[in-house]
Amino acid sequence: MERFIWGFDGYKYSAAEPIHLKLGERVRITLVNDTMMEHPIHLHGLWSELENGHGEFNPYKHTILVKPAERISYLLSADTPGEWAYHCHLLYHMKAGMFRKVAVS
């Protein structure tokens, strides 16, 4: 397990551009975990609406747990301007590159 690079969209943090969102934009993010480990994904500054099939009763979360071999989608309203950290809450995954900056403007 020591020879790995964690990242988003195939890029570790040092090789990735920020994710740019327009203020007021509503986006769907789909996370695909093709590893055998859980990844608690956290986005600072914004709430995530987990799409779990319950429509208007979808839960709002700060951290989305993506289980091994799972694909999960959530909605995000870019309603707070700023630059926000987006990362795996497992610190050694974050340190190995599973971190991005989300810029809302």
Biopython code that builds the backbone (N, CA, C, O; Angstrom):
import numpy as np
from Bio.PDB.StructureBuilder import StructureBuilder

atoms = [
    (1, "MET", "N", (0.812, -1.199, 0.000)),
    (1, "MET", "CA", (0.000, 0.000, 0.000)),
    (1, "MET", "C", (0.856, 1.264, 0.000)),
    (1, "MET", "O", (0.304, 2.364, 0.023)),
    (2, "GLU", "N", (2.158, 1.149, -0.025)),
    (2, "GLU", "CA", (2.980, 2.344, 0.003)),
    (2, "GLU", "C", (3.203, 2.940, -1.378)),
    (2, "GLU", "O", (3.602, 4.100, -1.479)),
    (3, "ARG", "N", (2.960, 2.189, -2.439)),
    (3, "ARG", "CA", (3.214, 2.690, -3.790)),
    (3, "ARG", "C", (1.905, 3.073, -4.448)),
    (3, "ARG", "O", (1.358, 2.318, -5.252)),
    (4, "PHE", "N", (1.412, 4.232, -4.107)),
    (4, "PHE", "CA", (0.159, 4.695, -4.676)),
    (4, "PHE", "C", (0.150, 6.207, -4.752)),
    (4, "PHE", "O", (0.890, 6.890, -4.044)),
    (5, "ILE", "N", (-0.701, 6.713, -5.625)),
    (5, "ILE", "CA", (-0.949, 8.149, -5.717)),
    (5, "ILE", "C", (-2.459, 8.318, -5.691)),
    (5, "ILE", "O", (-3.152, 7.827, -6.582)),
    (6, "TRP", "N", (-2.970, 8.998, -4.694)),
    (6, "TRP", "CA", (-4.399, 9.264, -4.617)),
    (6, "TRP", "C", (-4.668, 10.582, -5.331)),
    (6, "TRP", "O", (-3.823, 11.477, -5.340)),
    (7, "GLY", "N", (-5.845, 10.693, -5.924)),
    (7, "GLY", "CA", (-6.175, 11.936, -6.600)),
    (7, "GLY", "C", (-7.620, 11.983, -7.031)),
    (7, "GLY", "O", (-8.387, 11.056, -6.773)),
    (8, "PHE", "N", (-7.994, 13.074, -7.695)),
    (8, "PHE", "CA", (-9.315, 13.244, -8.286)),
    (8, "PHE", "C", (-9.123, 13.347, -9.799)),
    (8, "PHE", "O", (-8.212, 14.031, -10.266)),
    (9, "ASP", "N", (-9.971, 12.677, -10.554)),
    (9, "ASP", "CA", (-9.901, 12.688, -12.023)),
    (9, "ASP", "C", (-8.536, 12.250, -12.542)),
    (9, "ASP", "O", (-8.105, 12.682, -13.612)),
    (10, "GLY", "N", (-7.863, 11.399, -11.789)),
    (10, "GLY", "CA", (-6.569, 10.896, -12.225)),
    (10, "GLY", "C", (-5.393, 11.819, -11.969)),
    (10, "GLY", "O", (-4.273, 11.529, -12.392)),
    (11, "TYR", "N", (-5.633, 12.930, -11.279)),
    (11, "TYR", "CA", (-4.570, 13.894, -11.003)),
    (11, "TYR", "C", (-4.373, 14.068, -9.513)),
    (11, "TYR", "O", (-5.338, 14.232, -8.767)),
    (12, "LYS", "N", (-3.121, 14.032, -9.078)),
    (12, "LYS", "CA", (-2.850, 14.392, -7.696)),
    (12, "LYS", "C", (-2.834, 15.913, -7.587)),
    (12, "LYS", "O", (-2.768, 16.602, -8.605)),
    (13, "TYR", "N", (-2.892, 16.436, -6.387)),
    (13, "TYR", "CA", (-3.041, 17.870, -6.165)),
    (13, "TYR", "C", (-1.987, 18.691, -6.903)),
    (13, "TYR", "O", (-2.316, 19.710, -7.511)),
    (14, "SER", "N", (-0.747, 18.272, -6.859)),
    (14, "SER", "CA", (0.329, 19.081, -7.448)),
    (14, "SER", "C", (0.215, 19.206, -8.969)),
    (14, "SER", "O", (0.832, 20.092, -9.560)),
    (15, "ALA", "N", (-0.567, 18.328, -9.610)),
    (15, "ALA", "CA", (-0.719, 18.364, -11.069)),
    (15, "ALA", "C", (-2.101, 18.844, -11.518)),
    (15, "ALA", "O", (-2.392, 18.855, -12.714)),
    (16, "ALA", "N", (-2.944, 19.237, -10.578)),
    (16, "ALA", "CA", (-4.350, 19.551, -10.891)),
    (16, "ALA", "C", (-4.632, 21.047, -10.844)),
    (16, "ALA", "O", (-4.102, 21.774, -10.004)),
    (17, "GLU", "N", (-5.469, 21.480, -11.757)),
    (17, "GLU", "CA", (-5.980, 22.847, -11.739)),
    (17, "GLU", "C", (-7.131, 22.923, -10.743)),
    (17, "GLU", "O", (-7.757, 21.901, -10.458)),
    (18, "PRO", "N", (-7.427, 24.104, -10.208)),
    (18, "PRO", "CA", (-8.604, 24.245, -9.350)),
    (18, "PRO", "C", (-9.884, 23.933, -10.121)),
    (18, "PRO", "O", (-9.936, 24.076, -11.343)),
    (19, "ILE", "N", (-10.888, 23.516, -9.408)),
    (19, "ILE", "CA", (-12.223, 23.316, -9.982)),
    (19, "ILE", "C", (-12.941, 24.652, -9.860)),
    (19, "ILE", "O", (-13.131, 25.147, -8.748)),
    (20, "HIS", "N", (-13.344, 25.248, -10.981)),
    (20, "HIS", "CA", (-13.984, 26.558, -10.974)),
    (20, "HIS", "C", (-15.499, 26.399, -11.093)),
    (20, "HIS", "O", (-15.994, 25.723, -11.995)),
    (21, "LEU", "N", (-16.218, 27.025, -10.181)),
    (21, "LEU", "CA", (-17.678, 27.047, -10.215)),
    (21, "LEU", "C", (-18.133, 28.501, -10.186)),
    (21, "LEU", "O", (-17.509, 29.345, -9.543)),
    (22, "LYS", "N", (-19.219, 28.782, -10.884)),
    (22, "LYS", "CA", (-19.796, 30.118, -10.863)),
    (22, "LYS", "C", (-20.747, 30.236, -9.681)),
    (22, "LYS", "O", (-21.480, 29.299, -9.364)),
    (23, "LEU", "N", (-20.730, 31.375, -9.045)),
    (23, "LEU", "CA", (-21.619, 31.628, -7.923)),
    (23, "LEU", "C", (-23.066, 31.407, -8.361)),
    (23, "LEU", "O", (-23.514, 31.979, -9.355)),
    (24, "GLY", "N", (-23.784, 30.587, -7.625)),
    (24, "GLY", "CA", (-25.175, 30.269, -7.942)),
    (24, "GLY", "C", (-25.337, 29.033, -8.806)),
    (24, "GLY", "O", (-26.455, 28.555, -8.997)),
    (25, "GLU", "N", (-24.244, 28.510, -9.329)),
    (25, "GLU", "CA", (-24.302, 27.316, -10.191)),
    (25, "GLU", "C", (-24.666, 26.079, -9.362)),
    (25, "GLU", "O", (-24.273, 25.950, -8.202)),
    (26, "ARG", "N", (-25.425, 25.181, -9.986)),
    (26, "ARG", "CA", (-25.797, 23.909, -9.344)),
    (26, "ARG", "C", (-25.169, 22.802, -10.182)),
    (26, "ARG", "O", (-25.411, 22.718, -11.386)),
    (27, "VAL", "N", (-24.368, 21.958, -9.552)),
    (27, "VAL", "CA", (-23.656, 20.908, -10.273)),
    (27, "VAL", "C", (-23.885, 19.548, -9.613)),
    (27, "VAL", "O", (-24.182, 19.455, -8.422)),
    (28, "ARG", "N", (-23.741, 18.515, -10.407)),
    (28, "ARG", "CA", (-23.773, 17.142, -9.906)),
    (28, "ARG", "C", (-22.345, 16.614, -9.958)),
    (28, "ARG", "O", (-21.681, 16.686, -10.992)),
    (29, "ILE", "N", (-21.890, 16.093, -8.849)),
    (29, "ILE", "CA", (-20.560, 15.493, -8.763)),
    (29, "ILE", "C", (-20.748, 13.997, -8.607)),
    (29, "ILE", "O", (-21.530, 13.547, -7.770)),
    (30, "THR", "N", (-20.036, 13.233, -9.405)),
    (30, "THR", "CA", (-20.071, 11.782, -9.300)),
    (30, "THR", "C", (-18.680, 11.303, -8.916)),
    (30, "THR", "O", (-17.695, 11.590, -9.595)),
    (31, "LEU", "N", (-18.622, 10.575, -7.824)),
    (31, "LEU", "CA", (-17.362, 10.017, -7.351)),
    (31, "LEU", "C", (-17.360, 8.517, -7.635)),
    (31, "LEU", "O", (-18.338, 7.826, -7.349)),
    (32, "VAL", "N", (-16.276, 8.026, -8.189)),
    (32, "VAL", "CA", (-16.103, 6.605, -8.466)),
    (32, "VAL", "C", (-14.887, 6.136, -7.674)),
    (32, "VAL", "O", (-13.769, 6.602, -7.893)),
    (33, "ASN", "N", (-15.119, 5.228, -6.773)),
    (33, "ASN", "CA", (-14.034, 4.693, -5.953)),
    (33, "ASN", "C", (-13.624, 3.347, -6.538)),
    (33, "ASN", "O", (-14.308, 2.343, -6.337)),
    (34, "ASP", "N", (-12.517, 3.329, -7.256)),
    (34, "ASP", "CA", (-12.048, 2.075, -7.838)),
    (34, "ASP", "C", (-10.925, 1.454, -7.004)),
    (34, "ASP", "O", (-10.070, 0.735, -7.520)),
    (35, "THR", "N", (-10.952, 1.751, -5.702)),
    (35, "THR", "CA", (-9.979, 1.178, -4.773)),
    (35, "THR", "C", (-10.690, 0.235, -3.816)),
    (35, "THR", "O", (-11.910, 0.081, -3.865)),
    (36, "MET", "N", (-9.921, -0.382, -2.960)),
    (36, "MET", "CA", (-10.478, -1.273, -1.940)),
    (36, "MET", "C", (-10.536, -0.592, -0.573)),
    (36, "MET", "O", (-10.608, -1.262, 0.458)),
    (37, "MET", "N", (-10.503, 0.734, -0.571)),
    (37, "MET", "CA", (-10.551, 1.488, 0.686)),
    (37, "MET", "C", (-11.699, 2.482, 0.647)),
    (37, "MET", "O", (-12.093, 2.942, -0.424)),
    (38, "GLU", "N", (-12.233, 2.812, 1.811)),
    (38, "GLU", "CA", (-13.249, 3.859, 1.905)),
    (38, "GLU", "C", (-12.572, 5.223, 1.803)),
    (38, "GLU", "O", (-11.428, 5.406, 2.221)),
    (39, "HIS", "N", (-13.317, 6.177, 1.234)),
    (39, "HIS", "CA", (-12.819, 7.553, 1.135)),
    (39, "HIS", "C", (-13.901, 8.499, 1.641)),
    (39, "HIS", "O", (-14.911, 8.680, 0.961)),
    (40, "PRO", "N", (-13.724, 9.107, 2.813)),
    (40, "PRO", "CA", (-14.642, 10.150, 3.274)),
    (40, "PRO", "C", (-14.251, 11.477, 2.619)),
    (40, "PRO", "O", (-13.252, 12.092, 2.992)),
    (41, "ILE", "N", (-15.038, 11.903, 1.653)),
    (41, "ILE", "CA", (-14.720, 13.086, 0.853)),
    (41, "ILE", "C", (-15.408, 14.311, 1.455)),
    (41, "ILE", "O", (-16.614, 14.306, 1.702)),
    (42, "HIS", "N", (-14.625, 15.348, 1.681)),
    (42, "HIS", "CA", (-15.113, 16.546, 2.372)),
    (42, "HIS", "C", (-14.844, 17.788, 1.526)),
    (42, "HIS", "O", (-13.747, 17.967, 0.996)),
    (43, "LEU", "N", (-15.853, 18.634, 1.408)),
    (43, "LEU", "CA", (-15.703, 19.922, 0.732)),
    (43, "LEU", "C", (-16.019, 21.025, 1.727)),
    (43, "LEU", "O", (-17.142, 21.124, 2.223)),
    (44, "HIS", "N", (-15.038, 21.842, 2.011)),
    (44, "HIS", "CA", (-15.230, 22.958, 2.945)),
    (44, "HIS", "C", (-16.123, 24.019, 2.322)),
    (44, "HIS", "O", (-16.108, 24.211, 1.106)),
    (45, "GLY", "N", (-16.893, 24.702, 3.141)),
    (45, "GLY", "CA", (-17.630, 25.885, 2.716)),
    (45, "GLY", "C", (-18.957, 25.655, 2.021)),
    (45, "GLY", "O", (-19.760, 26.583, 1.923)),
    (46, "LEU", "N", (-19.213, 24.449, 1.535)),
    (46, "LEU", "CA", (-20.442, 24.165, 0.797)),
    (46, "LEU", "C", (-21.061, 22.865, 1.306)),
    (46, "LEU", "O", (-20.361, 21.970, 1.779)),
    (47, "TRP", "N", (-22.378, 22.783, 1.200)),
    (47, "TRP", "CA", (-23.093, 21.568, 1.582)),
    (47, "TRP", "C", (-23.302, 20.676, 0.372)),
    (47, "TRP", "O", (-23.480, 21.166, -0.744)),
    (48, "SER", "N", (-23.282, 19.376, 0.587)),
    (48, "SER", "CA", (-23.525, 18.396, -0.465)),
    (48, "SER", "C", (-24.883, 17.751, -0.219)),
    (48, "SER", "O", (-25.210, 17.390, 0.911)),
    (49, "GLU", "N", (-25.668, 17.610, -1.277)),
    (49, "GLU", "CA", (-26.988, 16.978, -1.186)),
    (49, "GLU", "C", (-26.873, 15.581, -1.794)),
    (49, "GLU", "O", (-26.852, 15.427, -3.015)),
    (50, "LEU", "N", (-26.800, 14.578, -0.940)),
    (50, "LEU", "CA", (-26.588, 13.199, -1.369)),
    (50, "LEU", "C", (-27.815, 12.679, -2.107)),
    (50, "LEU", "O", (-28.919, 12.684, -1.563)),
    (51, "GLU", "N", (-27.626, 12.235, -3.336)),
    (51, "GLU", "CA", (-28.729, 11.686, -4.123)),
    (51, "GLU", "C", (-28.926, 10.219, -3.735)),
    (51, "GLU", "O", (-28.190, 9.334, -4.170)),
    (52, "ASN", "N", (-29.930, 9.997, -2.916)),
    (52, "ASN", "CA", (-30.167, 8.635, -2.425)),
    (52, "ASN", "C", (-31.544, 8.101, -2.820)),
    (52, "ASN", "O", (-31.997, 7.097, -2.270)),
    (53, "GLY", "N", (-32.216, 8.761, -3.768)),
    (53, "GLY", "CA", (-33.502, 8.280, -4.236)),
    (53, "GLY", "C", (-34.699, 8.791, -3.462)),
    (53, "GLY", "O", (-35.820, 8.356, -3.723)),
    (54, "HIS", "N", (-34.501, 9.700, -2.516)),
    (54, "HIS", "CA", (-35.604, 10.201, -1.703)),
    (54, "HIS", "C", (-36.005, 11.633, -2.063)),
    (54, "HIS", "O", (-36.678, 12.312, -1.287)),
    (55, "GLY", "N", (-35.584, 12.082, -3.250)),
    (55, "GLY", "CA", (-36.022, 13.377, -3.769)),
    (55, "GLY", "C", (-35.791, 14.533, -2.830)),
    (55, "GLY", "O", (-34.655, 14.827, -2.459)),
    (56, "GLU", "N", (-36.874, 15.194, -2.442)),
    (56, "GLU", "CA", (-36.761, 16.377, -1.591)),
    (56, "GLU", "C", (-36.251, 16.047, -0.184)),
    (56, "GLU", "O", (-35.951, 16.952, 0.594)),
    (57, "PHE", "N", (-36.153, 14.766, 0.140)),
    (57, "PHE", "CA", (-35.667, 14.363, 1.456)),
    (57, "PHE", "C", (-34.218, 13.868, 1.414)),
    (57, "PHE", "O", (-33.755, 13.216, 2.350)),
    (58, "ASN", "N", (-33.503, 14.179, 0.327)),
    (58, "ASN", "CA", (-32.088, 13.831, 0.258)),
    (58, "ASN", "C", (-31.348, 14.515, 1.398)),
    (58, "ASN", "O", (-31.601, 15.688, 1.672)),
    (59, "PRO", "N", (-30.435, 13.808, 2.072)),
    (59, "PRO", "CA", (-29.712, 14.428, 3.189)),
    (59, "PRO", "C", (-28.642, 15.406, 2.726)),
    (59, "PRO", "O", (-28.010, 15.203, 1.689)),
    (60, "TYR", "N", (-28.445, 16.461, 3.494)),
    (60, "TYR", "CA", (-27.365, 17.413, 3.277)),
    (60, "TYR", "C", (-26.198, 16.982, 4.153)),
    (60, "TYR", "O", (-26.369, 16.711, 5.341)),
    (61, "LYS", "N", (-25.011, 16.921, 3.557)),
    (61, "LYS", "CA", (-23.852, 16.424, 4.283)),
    (61, "LYS", "C", (-22.636, 17.297, 3.990)),
    (61, "LYS", "O", (-22.542, 17.918, 2.932)),
    (62, "HIS", "N", (-21.716, 17.333, 4.937)),
    (62, "HIS", "CA", (-20.417, 17.962, 4.703)),
    (62, "HIS", "C", (-19.414, 16.950, 4.169)),
    (62, "HIS", "O", (-18.507, 17.301, 3.415)),
    (63, "THR", "N", (-19.582, 15.691, 4.565)),
    (63, "THR", "CA", (-18.652, 14.638, 4.178)),
    (63, "THR", "C", (-19.432, 13.490, 3.560)),
    (63, "THR", "O", (-20.409, 13.013, 4.135)),
    (64, "ILE", "N", (-18.996, 13.048, 2.382)),
    (64, "ILE", "CA", (-19.630, 11.943, 1.667)),
    (64, "ILE", "C", (-18.707, 10.738, 1.767)),
    (64, "ILE", "O", (-17.551, 10.808, 1.349)),
    (65, "LEU", "N", (-19.201, 9.639, 2.315)),
    (65, "LEU", "CA", (-18.408, 8.421, 2.419)),
    (65, "LEU", "C", (-18.594, 7.599, 1.144)),
    (65, "LEU", "O", (-19.709, 7.203, 0.803)),
    (66, "VAL", "N", (-17.484, 7.349, 0.445)),
    (66, "VAL", "CA", (-17.515, 6.549, -0.770)),
    (66, "VAL", "C", (-16.848, 5.216, -0.451)),
    (66, "VAL", "O", (-15.644, 5.146, -0.204)),
    (67, "LYS", "N", (-17.659, 4.163, -0.461)),
    (67, "LYS", "CA", (-17.172, 2.830, -0.099)),
    (67, "LYS", "C", (-16.382, 2.210, -1.249)),
    (67, "LYS", "O", (-16.461, 2.681, -2.384)),
    (68, "PRO", "N", (-15.615, 1.150, -0.956)),
    (68, "PRO", "CA", (-14.842, 0.492, -2.014)),
    (68, "PRO", "C", (-15.732, 0.056, -3.176)),
    (68, "PRO", "O", (-16.822, -0.477, -2.969)),
    (69, "ALA", "N", (-15.261, 0.286, -4.388)),
    (69, "ALA", "CA", (-15.948, -0.097, -5.631)),
    (69, "ALA", "C", (-17.324, 0.554, -5.765)),
    (69, "ALA", "O", (-18.181, 0.027, -6.475)),
    (70, "GLU", "N", (-17.552, 1.673, -5.107)),
    (70, "GLU", "CA", (-18.850, 2.353, -5.150)),
    (70, "GLU", "C", (-18.786, 3.575, -6.065)),
    (70, "GLU", "O", (-17.751, 4.226, -6.203)),
    (71, "ARG", "N", (-19.924, 3.856, -6.678)),
    (71, "ARG", "CA", (-20.127, 5.066, -7.484)),
    (71, "ARG", "C", (-21.264, 5.814, -6.807)),
    (71, "ARG", "O", (-22.328, 5.245, -6.562)),
    (72, "ILE", "N", (-21.042, 7.089, -6.505)),
    (72, "ILE", "CA", (-22.044, 7.855, -5.762)),
    (72, "ILE", "C", (-22.130, 9.264, -6.353)),
    (72, "ILE", "O", (-21.116, 9.837, -6.753)),
    (73, "SER", "N", (-23.344, 9.818, -6.405)),
    (73, "SER", "CA", (-23.555, 11.162, -6.939)),
    (73, "SER", "C", (-24.169, 12.057, -5.879)),
    (73, "SER", "O", (-24.938, 11.616, -5.025)),
    (74, "TYR", "N", (-23.804, 13.331, -5.961)),
    (74, "TYR", "CA", (-24.435, 14.307, -5.086)),
    (74, "TYR", "C", (-24.524, 15.637, -5.804)),
    (74, "TYR", "O", (-23.789, 15.907, -6.754)),
    (75, "LEU", "N", (-25.446, 16.465, -5.325)),
    (75, "LEU", "CA", (-25.671, 17.791, -5.900)),
    (75, "LEU", "C", (-24.990, 18.824, -5.024)),
    (75, "LEU", "O", (-24.882, 18.667, -3.807)),
    (76, "LEU", "N", (-24.539, 19.871, -5.666)),
    (76, "LEU", "CA", (-23.826, 20.922, -4.967)),
    (76, "LEU", "C", (-24.302, 22.262, -5.493)),
    (76, "LEU", "O", (-24.328, 22.488, -6.703)),
    (77, "SER", "N", (-24.678, 23.150, -4.585)),
    (77, "SER", "CA", (-25.029, 24.515, -4.958)),
    (77, "SER", "C", (-23.857, 25.415, -4.581)),
    (77, "SER", "O", (-23.491, 25.518, -3.410)),
    (78, "ALA", "N", (-23.282, 26.054, -5.569)),
    (78, "ALA", "CA", (-22.137, 26.941, -5.338)),
    (78, "ALA", "C", (-22.668, 28.291, -4.838)),
    (78, "ALA", "O", (-22.725, 29.267, -5.587)),
    (79, "ASP", "N", (-23.049, 28.325, -3.570)),
    (79, "ASP", "CA", (-23.713, 29.500, -3.017)),
    (79, "ASP", "C", (-22.842, 30.321, -2.067)),
    (79, "ASP", "O", (-23.309, 31.293, -1.473)),
    (80, "THR", "N", (-21.577, 29.926, -1.928)),
    (80, "THR", "CA", (-20.677, 30.650, -1.037)),
    (80, "THR", "C", (-19.373, 30.944, -1.783)),
    (80, "THR", "O", (-18.609, 30.026, -2.082)),
    (81, "PRO", "N", (-19.118, 32.224, -2.086)),
    (81, "PRO", "CA", (-17.895, 32.540, -2.834)),
    (81, "PRO", "C", (-16.644, 32.285, -2.002)),
    (81, "PRO", "O", (-16.654, 32.384, -0.775)),
    (82, "GLY", "N", (-15.577, 31.956, -2.703)),
    (82, "GLY", "CA", (-14.297, 31.749, -2.043)),
    (82, "GLY", "C", (-13.539, 30.585, -2.643)),
    (82, "GLY", "O", (-13.978, 29.976, -3.619)),
    (83, "GLU", "N", (-12.392, 30.283, -2.048)),
    (83, "GLU", "CA", (-11.595, 29.134, -2.435)),
    (83, "GLU", "C", (-11.704, 28.111, -1.325)),
    (83, "GLU", "O", (-11.426, 28.409, -0.163)),
    (84, "TRP", "N", (-12.113, 26.902, -1.687)),
    (84, "TRP", "CA", (-12.451, 25.882, -0.705)),
    (84, "TRP", "C", (-11.631, 24.613, -0.914)),
    (84, "TRP", "O", (-11.356, 24.213, -2.045)),
    (85, "ALA", "N", (-11.249, 23.997, 0.186)),
    (85, "ALA", "CA", (-10.516, 22.736, 0.142)),
    (85, "ALA", "C", (-11.496, 21.588, -0.105)),
    (85, "ALA", "O", (-12.569, 21.536, 0.495)),
    (86, "TYR", "N", (-11.119, 20.683, -0.984)),
    (86, "TYR", "CA", (-11.902, 19.498, -1.339)),
    (86, "TYR", "C", (-10.949, 18.312, -1.230)),
    (86, "TYR", "O", (-9.981, 18.228, -1.985)),
    (87, "HIS", "N", (-11.209, 17.405, -0.311)),
    (87, "HIS", "CA", (-10.198, 16.385, -0.025)),
    (87, "HIS", "C", (-10.784, 15.145, 0.637)),
    (87, "HIS", "O", (-11.921, 15.141, 1.110)),
    (88, "CYS", "N", (-9.972, 14.100, 0.654)),
    (88, "CYS", "CA", (-10.292, 12.901, 1.428)),
    (88, "CYS", "C", (-9.905, 13.189, 2.878)),
    (88, "CYS", "O", (-8.849, 13.760, 3.148)),
    (89, "HIS", "N", (-10.767, 12.789, 3.800)),
    (89, "HIS", "CA", (-10.501, 13.047, 5.215)),
    (89, "HIS", "C", (-9.479, 12.097, 5.820)),
    (89, "HIS", "O", (-9.058, 12.297, 6.960)),
    (90, "LEU", "N", (-9.069, 11.069, 5.084)),
    (90, "LEU", "CA", (-7.955, 10.235, 5.552)),
    (90, "LEU", "C", (-6.683, 10.997, 5.215)),
    (90, "LEU", "O", (-6.343, 11.174, 4.045)),
    (91, "LEU", "N", (-5.990, 11.444, 6.243)),
    (91, "LEU", "CA", (-4.905, 12.393, 6.050)),
    (91, "LEU", "C", (-3.795, 11.870, 5.150)),
    (91, "LEU", "O", (-3.207, 12.643, 4.393)),
    (92, "TYR", "N", (-3.494, 10.575, 5.213)),
    (92, "TYR", "CA", (-2.422, 10.094, 4.351)),
    (92, "TYR", "C", (-2.870, 10.028, 2.893)),
    (92, "TYR", "O", (-2.025, 10.085, 2.000)),
    (93, "HIS", "N", (-4.184, 9.907, 2.619)),
    (93, "HIS", "CA", (-4.682, 10.010, 1.242)),
    (93, "HIS", "C", (-4.563, 11.459, 0.765)),
    (93, "HIS", "O", (-4.133, 11.727, -0.357)),
    (94, "MET", "N", (-4.952, 12.382, 1.640)),
    (94, "MET", "CA", (-4.866, 13.799, 1.290)),
    (94, "MET", "C", (-3.404, 14.189, 1.031)),
    (94, "MET", "O", (-3.101, 14.879, 0.058)),
    (95, "LYS", "N", (-2.531, 13.751, 1.888)),
    (95, "LYS", "CA", (-1.104, 14.067, 1.744)),
    (95, "LYS", "C", (-0.521, 13.470, 0.460)),
    (95, "LYS", "O", (0.398, 14.036, -0.132)),
    (96, "ALA", "N", (-1.063, 12.321, 0.033)),
    (96, "ALA", "CA", (-0.570, 11.661, -1.176)),
    (96, "ALA", "C", (-1.190, 12.243, -2.447)),
    (96, "ALA", "O", (-0.890, 11.769, -3.543)),
    (97, "GLY", "N", (-2.047, 13.257, -2.325)),
    (97, "GLY", "CA", (-2.542, 13.939, -3.509)),
    (97, "GLY", "C", (-4.044, 14.022, -3.666)),
    (97, "GLY", "O", (-4.517, 14.638, -4.620)),
    (98, "MET", "N", (-4.817, 13.424, -2.765)),
    (98, "MET", "CA", (-6.278, 13.431, -2.886)),
    (98, "MET", "C", (-6.831, 14.722, -2.283)),
    (98, "MET", "O", (-7.485, 14.724, -1.240)),
    (99, "PHE", "N", (-6.544, 15.809, -2.978)),
    (99, "PHE", "CA", (-6.892, 17.161, -2.531)),
    (99, "PHE", "C", (-7.052, 18.022, -3.773)),
    (99, "PHE", "O", (-6.252, 17.922, -4.704)),
    (100, "ARG", "N", (-8.069, 18.860, -3.797)),
    (100, "ARG", "CA", (-8.243, 19.839, -4.870)),
    (100, "ARG", "C", (-8.723, 21.141, -4.257)),
    (100, "ARG", "O", (-9.230, 21.164, -3.135)),
    (101, "LYS", "N", (-8.563, 22.201, -4.988)),
    (101, "LYS", "CA", (-9.111, 23.491, -4.594)),
    (101, "LYS", "C", (-10.358, 23.725, -5.452)),
    (101, "LYS", "O", (-10.327, 23.529, -6.667)),
    (102, "VAL", "N", (-11.459, 24.146, -4.810)),
    (102, "VAL", "CA", (-12.677, 24.529, -5.512)),
    (102, "VAL", "C", (-12.815, 26.036, -5.362)),
    (102, "VAL", "O", (-12.872, 26.557, -4.247)),
    (103, "ALA", "N", (-12.868, 26.731, -6.489)),
    (103, "ALA", "CA", (-12.979, 28.195, -6.485)),
    (103, "ALA", "C", (-14.373, 28.576, -6.944)),
    (103, "ALA", "O", (-14.774, 28.253, -8.063)),
    (104, "VAL", "N", (-15.123, 29.272, -6.073)),
    (104, "VAL", "CA", (-16.464, 29.745, -6.401)),
    (104, "VAL", "C", (-16.394, 31.252, -6.569)),
    (104, "VAL", "O", (-16.019, 31.974, -5.645)),
    (105, "SER", "N", (-16.767, 31.733, -7.785)),
    (105, "SER", "CA", (-16.718, 33.186, -8.021)),
    (105, "SER", "C", (-17.810, 33.573, -9.003)),
    (105, "SER", "O", (-17.948, 34.749, -9.342)),
]
sb = StructureBuilder()
sb.init_structure("model")
sb.init_model(0)
sb.init_chain("A")
sb.init_seg("    ")
for serial, (resi, resn, name, xyz) in enumerate(atoms, 1):
    if name == "N":
        sb.init_residue(resn, " ", resi, " ")
    sb.init_atom(name, np.array(xyz, "f"), 0.0, 1.0, " ", f" {name:<3s}", serial, name[0])
structure = sb.get_structure()
